[in-house]
Amino acid sequence: MSENTISTVDELKDYLKKNLSEHRYIHTLGVAQTTEKVLRHYGCTDYVKTWNNFSAGEFCGLVHDLAREKRDQEILDYCKTNSLELKPEEVLSPVLAHGLVSAHMAARLCGEYPLSWYRAICLHTTGDREMDDLALSLFVADFIEPSRKFLTDDDRKRYLSSSSLTECTYAILCDMIEHWKRKGYHDASGSSLSLKADLEERIRRGN
């Protein structure tokens, strides 16, 4: 399928099924469904809900990992070719930039969708300060979607029992940082630490 020709959910799913591994495809479906669920669960309304034939949570969930299976050098080459600016931590660990590349790829495939959706996709891996409800919901959904084997249903219920999306995201972020350490993946990125500080301030203010 050529660029800028995907205009429906079915076309997007068909593209993903053909271009992602089965494991990654199942994950994207789970994230899409779970992002919509989180937005409803916390009664989120302050975000751009639809664009063309797509809903925000479903679209962001479906495309968030378009570049996740690219090798590090492929990510670096894509960013150079398309003049995408990388943070220092992304240069050192290019996999952290797969959200940025995925967001750009989605625009080439589907057209210029809302900027807030683009930002949510860019930040879904590490997070950052001043994320809106859509970005936080995608971040949460990426961690708790049903195919994540390191979580139980009780874990998911515990996170979603948080009184606000902010507190839910904070609980997950703290557990993610611990998970990264335990698995020896990487230390918390500067962006993740910025998100943690931002969420702590929101909780302090009662937001």
C-alpha positions as CSV (number, residue, x, y, z in Angstrom):
1,M,0.0,0.0,0.0
2,S,1.5,3.4,-1.0
3,E,1.9,6.3,1.4
4,N,-1.1,8.4,2.4
5,T,-3.6,5.9,1.3
6,I,-4.7,4.3,4.6
7,S,-8.0,6.0,5.6
8,T,-9.9,3.4,7.6
9,V,-9.3,1.2,10.7
10,D,-9.6,-1.9,8.6
11,E,-7.0,-0.7,6.1
12,L,-4.7,0.2,9.0
13,K,-5.1,-3.2,10.7
14,D,-4.5,-5.0,7.4
15,Y,-1.3,-3.0,6.9
16,L,-0.1,-3.8,10.4
17,K,-0.9,-7.5,10.1
18,K,1.2,-7.7,6.9
19,N,4.1,-5.6,8.3
20,L,4.5,-6.6,12.0
21,S,5.2,-9.9,13.6
22,E,2.2,-11.7,15.0
23,H,3.3,-10.9,18.6
24,R,3.6,-7.2,17.8
25,Y,0.3,-7.1,16.0
26,I,-1.5,-8.7,18.9
27,H,0.1,-6.2,21.2
28,T,-1.0,-3.2,19.1
29,L,-4.6,-4.5,19.0
30,G,-4.4,-4.8,22.8
31,V,-3.0,-1.3,23.3
32,A,-5.6,0.2,21.0
33,Q,-8.5,-1.4,22.9
34,T,-7.0,-0.6,26.3
35,T,-6.3,3.0,25.5
36,E,-9.9,3.5,24.7
37,K,-10.8,1.6,27.9
38,V,-8.6,3.9,30.0
39,L,-10.0,7.0,28.5
40,R,-13.5,5.9,29.3
41,H,-12.6,4.6,32.7
42,Y,-11.3,8.0,33.9
43,G,-13.9,10.0,32.0
44,C,-11.3,11.8,29.9
45,T,-12.8,14.5,27.7
46,D,-10.1,17.1,27.1
47,Y,-8.5,15.7,24.0
48,V,-9.1,15.6,20.2
49,K,-11.4,12.5,20.0
50,T,-11.6,11.9,16.3
51,W,-9.9,12.6,13.0
52,N,-11.2,11.4,9.6
53,N,-12.4,7.9,10.3
54,F,-10.2,7.3,13.3
55,S,-10.8,7.6,17.1
56,A,-7.9,8.9,19.1
57,G,-7.2,5.9,21.4
58,E,-7.6,3.3,18.8
59,F,-5.4,5.1,16.2
60,C,-2.6,5.8,18.7
61,G,-2.7,2.3,20.0
62,L,-2.6,0.8,16.6
63,V,0.4,2.8,15.2
64,H,2.4,3.3,18.4
65,D,4.8,0.5,17.6
66,L,5.1,0.8,13.9
67,A,8.9,1.1,14.3
68,R,9.4,-1.1,17.3
69,E,10.9,-4.0,15.3
70,K,13.4,-1.8,13.5
71,R,17.1,-2.3,14.4
72,D,18.9,0.5,16.2
73,Q,20.8,1.5,13.0
74,E,17.5,1.5,11.0
75,I,16.0,3.9,13.5
76,L,19.1,6.2,13.4
77,D,19.1,6.1,9.6
78,Y,15.3,6.9,9.4
79,C,15.7,9.9,11.7
80,K,18.7,11.2,9.7
81,T,16.9,10.8,6.4
82,N,13.7,12.5,7.7
83,S,15.4,15.2,9.8
84,L,14.0,13.9,13.1
85,E,15.8,15.3,16.1
86,L,16.9,12.8,18.7
87,K,17.5,13.4,22.4
88,P,21.0,12.4,23.7
89,E,19.5,9.4,25.5
90,E,17.9,8.3,22.2
91,V,21.2,8.5,20.3
92,L,22.7,6.2,23.0
93,S,19.7,3.8,23.0
94,P,17.9,4.2,19.7
95,V,15.0,1.9,20.7
96,L,13.8,4.7,22.9
97,A,13.1,6.7,19.7
98,H,10.8,4.1,18.2
99,G,7.8,6.2,19.3
100,L,9.1,9.2,17.4
101,V,9.7,7.1,14.2
102,S,6.3,5.4,14.6
103,A,4.5,8.7,14.8
104,H,6.3,10.0,11.7
105,M,5.6,6.7,9.8
106,A,1.9,6.9,10.7
107,A,1.7,10.4,9.2
108,R,3.2,9.2,6.0
109,L,0.8,6.3,5.8
110,C,-2.4,8.1,6.9
111,G,-1.9,11.8,6.5
112,E,-1.3,14.7,8.9
113,Y,-3.3,13.6,12.0
114,P,-3.7,15.8,15.1
115,L,-0.5,17.0,16.7
116,S,-1.6,15.9,20.2
117,W,-1.9,12.3,18.8
118,Y,1.5,12.6,17.3
119,R,3.0,13.7,20.6
120,A,1.2,10.9,22.5
121,I,2.8,8.3,20.2
122,C,6.2,9.9,20.4
123,L,6.2,9.8,24.2
124,H,4.6,6.4,24.9
125,T,7.8,4.7,25.8
126,T,9.5,7.0,28.3
127,G,6.9,9.7,28.9
128,D,7.8,13.3,29.6
129,R,6.4,16.4,31.3
130,E,3.0,17.9,30.5
131,M,1.4,14.9,28.9
132,D,-2.3,15.3,28.2
133,D,-5.0,12.7,29.0
134,L,-4.6,10.9,25.7
135,A,-0.8,10.6,26.1
136,L,-1.1,9.3,29.6
137,S,-3.8,6.8,28.6
138,L,-1.6,5.4,25.8
139,F,1.3,5.2,28.2
140,V,-0.8,3.3,30.7
141,A,-2.3,1.0,28.0
142,D,1.1,0.1,26.6
143,F,2.0,-1.3,30.0
144,I,-1.2,-3.0,31.1
145,E,-2.7,-4.4,27.8
146,P,-3.8,-8.0,28.0
147,S,-0.9,-9.7,26.2
148,R,1.7,-8.4,28.8
149,K,2.6,-11.7,30.5
150,F,4.5,-10.1,33.4
151,L,1.2,-8.7,34.8
152,T,-1.8,-10.5,36.3
153,D,-5.4,-9.4,36.0
154,D,-5.2,-8.4,39.7
155,D,-2.3,-6.1,38.8
156,R,-4.3,-4.5,36.1
157,K,-7.3,-4.0,38.4
158,R,-5.0,-2.5,41.0
159,Y,-3.6,0.1,38.6
160,L,-7.1,1.0,37.4
161,S,-8.4,1.3,40.9
162,S,-6.3,4.4,41.3
163,S,-8.5,7.4,41.9
164,S,-7.2,9.4,38.9
165,L,-5.4,8.9,35.6
166,T,-2.5,10.9,37.1
167,E,-2.2,8.5,40.1
168,C,-2.6,5.4,37.8
169,T,0.2,6.6,35.5
170,Y,2.4,7.4,38.5
171,A,2.0,3.9,40.0
172,I,2.8,2.3,36.6
173,L,5.8,4.6,36.0
174,C,7.3,3.7,39.4
175,D,6.8,0.0,38.7
176,M,8.2,0.4,35.2
177,I,11.4,2.0,36.5
178,E,11.8,-0.9,38.9
179,H,11.0,-3.4,36.1
180,W,13.8,-1.9,33.9
181,K,16.3,-2.1,36.8
182,R,15.3,-5.7,37.6
183,K,15.5,-6.9,34.0
184,G,18.8,-5.0,33.4
185,Y,17.3,-3.2,30.4
186,H,18.3,0.4,31.1
187,D,18.3,3.1,33.8
188,A,15.3,5.4,33.9
189,S,15.7,7.9,31.1
190,G,15.7,11.7,31.7
191,S,12.3,11.9,30.1
192,S,10.9,9.3,32.5
193,L,12.3,11.1,35.5
194,S,10.8,14.4,34.1
195,L,7.4,12.7,33.9
196,K,7.8,11.3,37.4
197,A,8.5,14.7,38.8
198,D,5.6,16.2,36.8
199,L,3.2,13.6,38.1
200,E,4.4,14.1,41.7
201,E,3.7,17.8,41.3
202,R,0.2,17.1,39.8
203,I,-0.6,14.8,42.7
204,R,0.6,17.4,45.2
205,R,-1.7,19.9,43.7
206,G,-4.6,17.4,43.7
207,N,-4.9,17.3,39.9
